[in-house]
């Protein structure tokens, strides 16, 4: 099997885990673990796991000039992205999160135009507009009264913050991936993330009452730490060794499919006309924004 095929499988694997995560993480929050307490578990757990497997990779020293970029990557990919997503998931619904996360490729296209001088074609411009309208429709009109979703508009806005920071992370981390082994990179990114997240997440982490947590919730927590954090970041960083940032970002399209199906089958969410129409607009927008332009003859 070629390295490119493995990279594509890794990206699909990460997307599948993310899609299921919308419902699994929501099932534990905020009753057993607060969103920020969850982030403490995620970054500490992932840091320990990445340090644990780092001896399997080469011994590398990070160059002085790269520490600034590593700090930016940790803030975008393991601080803003995670905090915004889990807080948003506590306030909103699994289907909304699965849909709004798909604007990541649109963000990657916009940021690539600014920082990598990639051209925005008519198709991409139209795609960005449609995706934006779909996302706004979900924020403004996707609200419904639900006990487990106390502030859907704010939650949906935080999903957009999450998608923006993750899109920026995929672009900024690309240069580091070309230079360092994934294990080296991830152990340092998550170590920095532990330090930055510590004061923000400690209060909610201290509130966790471990003795009252049922076994199924422990299973959900383990899935989020090992699957959604350790495995997805490892899969994505491996995928980025063979694929473009915008290609890896495009795998997010599949997330609503897994996310919505899992949420519906497990009875944790339901479809409404607004959700269906907004989802269609977002997906059409994402498709147009990341469609490769035909080469001029």
Protein Blocks (a to p, Z undefined) as FASTA:
>chain_A
ZZklmmmmmmmmmmmmmmmmmmmmmmmpcklpcfklmmmmmmmmmmmmmmmmmmmmccdd
ddfklmmmmmmmmmmmmmmmmmmmmmmmmmmcfklmmmmmmmmmmmmmmmmmmmnopacd
fklmmmmmmmmmmmmmmmmmmpccdfklmblmlmmmmmmmmmmmmmmmmmmmmmmmmmmc
fklmmmmmmmmmmmmmmmmmmmmmmmpcfklpcfklmmmmmmmmmmmmmmmmmmmmmmmm
mmcfklmmmmmmmmmmmmmmmmmmnopaccdfklmmmmmmmmmmmmmmmpccdddZZ
